[in-house]
Amino acid sequence: MLRELRGLFELQKIPWADKMRRFIKDINDCKNDDIANGEKSANAQTLSKIDRDYDHLIEQGRAALSQIKDNELGFDELRRMLNRLTEYKDCYLLFIRNYTAPFTNNLAERDLRPWKTKQKVSGCFRSWAGIQRSVRIRSFVSTAKKRKLSLLDSISRVSHALPVLALGEE
């Protein structure tokens, strides 16, 4: 979302997009400050203000959209962005309502990137067994990385039929 908002601002010259982008980043800064101060969640007053400000920015975005002609550059992109921000508001603000939720989905995007590359390069897998092997290997590697385990040690343990995820429990 932040990349798209930046594009709307820089390429389509829509100032509202930069306001929304800065608003979202400011909320994340607030969350990071809270976490640094030992807070586990945002207080109800802060959440209420964020909801009001978010809705107000969406209204401003709709007003900006009404100033653009239907066939003008940026109209469709802004309309789609506003619809997504309205429809999925709870998803976009989950990171401030639940401090354990990540701010971005970069990790998920990185997990999917090799699959998209495989699809672009070869178009498909040759067999169902090849898909299953590839999924198991990539899932294992991704899980080990996310749990900050040594990849080489994890592979070694698997090859010796030892548990990997219970490293600290032995």
Backbone torsions as a table, in degrees:
resi	resn	phi	psi	omega
1	MET	NA	-43.6	-178.6
2	LEU	-62.3	-39.1	177.3
3	ARG	-63.4	-41.8	-179.7
4	GLU	-67.3	-39.7	177.0
5	LEU	-63.2	-41.2	177.4
6	ARG	-62.0	-41.7	178.2
7	GLY	-63.3	-42.0	177.6
8	LEU	-60.6	-37.1	-179.3
9	PHE	-75.8	-50.1	-174.2
10	GLU	-77.3	-39.8	-176.1
11	LEU	-91.9	-40.4	-176.3
12	GLN	-95.4	-7.5	178.1
13	LYS	60.5	45.9	178.6
14	ILE	-107.2	102.6	-175.7
15	PRO	-59.5	-31.5	179.9
16	TRP	-55.8	-39.0	-176.7
17	ALA	-60.6	-37.4	178.6
18	ASP	-69.8	-36.3	176.4
19	LYS	-61.2	-46.1	-179.4
20	MET	-65.7	-42.2	179.6
21	ARG	-61.1	-45.6	178.7
22	ARG	-65.3	-37.2	178.2
23	PHE	-60.4	-49.0	-179.5
24	ILE	-62.7	-43.1	179.5
25	LYS	-66.2	-36.2	177.4
26	ASP	-65.0	-38.1	177.1
27	ILE	-61.9	-43.3	179.5
28	ASN	-64.4	-38.6	176.6
29	ASP	-61.1	-40.6	177.7
30	CYS	-61.4	-44.2	178.4
31	LYS	-61.3	-46.2	-179.0
32	ASN	-62.8	-37.4	176.3
33	ASP	-63.8	-44.2	178.5
34	ASP	-59.4	-46.1	-179.1
35	ILE	-62.9	-41.5	178.4
36	ALA	-62.9	-28.7	179.3
37	ASN	-91.4	8.4	175.7
38	GLY	86.7	7.5	178.6
39	GLU	-74.6	145.5	179.6
40	LYS	-102.1	-15.7	180.0
41	SER	-162.3	163.4	177.6
42	ALA	-80.0	148.5	179.4
43	ASN	-78.1	163.1	-174.3
44	ALA	-62.0	-37.4	179.6
45	GLN	-64.4	-42.3	178.9
46	THR	-63.4	-44.9	179.8
47	LEU	-62.2	-40.4	179.2
48	SER	-63.8	-42.8	178.8
49	LYS	-65.1	-41.5	178.5
50	ILE	-61.7	-44.1	177.9
51	ASP	-59.1	-46.2	179.7
52	ARG	-63.0	-45.6	-179.2
53	ASP	-64.8	-39.7	178.0
54	TYR	-60.4	-50.3	-179.7
55	ASP	-61.1	-39.5	178.9
56	HIS	-64.0	-40.7	177.9
57	LEU	-66.1	-36.4	176.7
58	ILE	-63.1	-42.4	176.7
59	GLU	-60.3	-42.2	177.4
60	GLN	-63.0	-37.9	176.9
61	GLY	-64.5	-40.1	177.2
62	ARG	-64.6	-37.6	176.8
63	ALA	-64.8	-41.4	177.6
64	ALA	-63.8	-38.4	178.5
65	LEU	-63.8	-38.6	-179.3
66	SER	-66.8	-17.9	178.5
67	GLN	-85.2	-10.0	-178.8
68	ILE	-102.2	137.6	178.1
69	LYS	-73.9	152.9	-176.1
70	ASP	-52.1	-40.2	-175.1
71	ASN	-99.0	8.4	-176.9
72	GLU	-81.5	153.3	179.8
73	LEU	-57.1	126.9	177.2
74	GLY	96.3	-13.5	-177.1
75	PHE	-60.8	-54.2	-177.3
76	ASP	-63.7	-40.9	-179.5
77	GLU	-63.0	-44.9	179.8
78	LEU	-66.9	-41.8	178.9
79	ARG	-60.6	-45.7	179.3
80	ARG	-64.1	-41.0	179.8
81	MET	-63.4	-45.8	179.7
82	LEU	-62.9	-40.8	178.2
83	ASN	-62.7	-43.7	178.3
84	ARG	-64.6	-44.6	-179.2
85	LEU	-64.6	-30.6	178.3
86	THR	-77.7	-49.8	-175.6
87	GLU	-67.5	-36.6	-175.2
88	TYR	-112.0	32.9	-179.0
89	LYS	-53.1	-47.3	-178.5
90	ASP	-60.5	-37.2	179.0
91	CYS	-68.9	-42.8	-178.6
92	TYR	-68.4	-27.5	-178.9
93	LEU	-102.1	7.4	-178.8
94	LEU	-57.7	-37.8	-176.7
95	PHE	-61.2	-26.6	179.3
96	ILE	-91.0	-25.8	179.0
97	ARG	-81.5	-27.0	-179.7
98	ASN	-133.5	105.3	-174.1
99	TYR	-65.7	-14.2	177.1
100	THR	-82.6	-13.9	178.3
101	ALA	-77.9	136.8	-179.8
102	PRO	-72.3	154.6	179.0
103	PHE	-70.9	-38.7	-178.2
104	THR	-119.6	168.5	175.3
105	ASN	-107.8	26.9	-177.6
106	ASN	-58.5	-38.1	-179.8
107	LEU	-62.9	-43.3	177.9
108	ALA	-64.7	-39.9	178.6
109	GLU	-64.4	-40.2	178.1
110	ARG	-64.8	-35.4	177.8
111	ASP	-66.1	-33.1	-178.0
112	LEU	-84.7	-22.8	-174.7
113	ARG	-55.2	-45.5	179.5
114	PRO	-60.9	-32.9	179.9
115	TRP	-68.7	-40.7	178.6
116	LYS	-67.0	-37.6	177.4
117	THR	-63.3	-45.3	177.9
118	LYS	-58.2	-42.0	-179.3
119	GLN	-64.9	-41.3	-179.0
120	LYS	-70.0	-40.4	-174.7
121	VAL	-73.3	-53.4	-173.8
122	SER	-107.5	-14.2	179.0
123	GLY	87.4	-31.5	-178.8
124	CYS	-172.3	173.6	171.3
125	PHE	-88.0	160.0	-179.7
126	ARG	-81.9	-29.7	-177.3
127	SER	-149.4	163.6	177.5
128	TRP	-65.7	-37.7	178.8
129	ALA	-62.4	-37.8	177.8
130	GLY	-64.2	-39.5	177.2
131	ILE	-62.9	-47.0	-178.1
132	GLN	-62.1	-43.6	178.7
133	ARG	-63.4	-44.8	-178.6
134	SER	-62.9	-43.2	179.8
135	VAL	-63.5	-43.3	179.5
136	ARG	-61.9	-45.7	-177.9
137	ILE	-65.2	-49.3	-178.9
138	ARG	-64.9	-37.0	178.0
139	SER	-64.9	-43.1	179.0
140	PHE	-61.2	-49.1	-179.0
141	VAL	-61.8	-45.5	-179.8
142	SER	-62.3	-43.8	179.6
143	THR	-64.3	-42.7	178.7
144	ALA	-61.4	-43.2	179.1
145	LYS	-63.9	-44.8	-178.4
146	LYS	-63.7	-31.9	179.5
147	ARG	-90.9	7.2	177.2
148	LYS	57.4	39.1	176.8
149	LEU	-93.4	153.2	174.5
150	SER	-67.5	121.7	-177.3
151	LEU	-64.9	-43.8	179.9
152	LEU	-62.8	-44.0	178.2
153	ASP	-64.3	-40.2	179.8
154	SER	-63.5	-44.1	178.7
155	ILE	-64.3	-41.7	178.4
156	SER	-60.5	-43.8	-179.9
157	ARG	-63.2	-42.4	179.8
158	VAL	-63.4	-42.3	-178.2
159	SER	-66.5	-20.5	176.4
160	HIS	-102.0	14.1	178.0
161	ALA	59.8	35.3	176.5
162	LEU	-102.2	149.7	178.4
163	PRO	-66.0	142.5	-178.2
164	VAL	-100.4	-47.1	-172.0
165	LEU	-76.8	-11.5	-179.6
166	ALA	-105.1	35.4	-175.1
167	LEU	-57.6	-42.1	-176.2
168	GLY	-81.8	-4.4	-173.6
169	GLU	-95.8	-4.9	-176.4
170	GLU	-84.7	NA	NA
